[in-house]
């Protein structure tokens, strides 16, 4: 599982995800980490192919649950 922040300097999480897939052939599940709660952001995360999102701030239990759900 890759945990990928959406709002990063230089290259955002969407660009990073696309690069990992296209340049390196990465096929492992990716969870987005974001403080953005907008519905449009969730849709974009799904459309690009990430497996879900965890909204910051999150508890260790929330992160664990999201990771377990991705592995099912």
N, C-alpha and C positions, 0 to 999 in steps of 0.2 A: 504494500500500500504506500502510495506517495501522498503526503500531506502538502498541499500547495496553496500558499497565500495568494489571494486574487490581486490585491493592491500592493505591488512591489515596485520599487524604483527601477528605472532602466527598461525592464521587460516585465509586463504584468503576467498574472497567472494564466490567462488565456493564451498569450503568446508562448509562454513557457511550455504549456501543455501541448500545443500544436508542434512546437519544435521537438519535444521529447518523442512524440509519435512519428513525425515525418523524418527527422534526421537520424534518430536512433532506433526507431522501430519499437519503442517501449509500449507494452500492452498490459502492464499491471494496473490495478484499480487506482484511481486518483480521487481523493476527497479534497474539496475546496475548503479553505479556511477563510472566513470573511466576517467583518463587522457589518457589512451591508445587508440589510433586511428587505430590500426592495424585491418585489415579485419578479421584475424584469431580470435581476441578477440571477435569481434561481433558475429562470427559464434559460438564460444564456449558459449557465453551468451545465444544465441537462443537455441542451442542444449541441454543445461542443463535445460531449461524450464523457464528462466527468461523472463519477458514480454517485455523487451527493455533495452536500455542503454541511459544514458545522459552523454555527454562528458564534462569533466571539462576543463577549467572553464566554467560554464554555467550561464545564466542570470535567474532571477526569472521567467521570462516569458517562457523560454525554459523548465524549470522544471515543471511549471504549465501545459504547453501543453503536455508534456510527461505523466504527471499524469492523465490528462483528457483523453488522448488516451487509457491508460490502463484500465480506468473505463468504457469505451464504450463497 
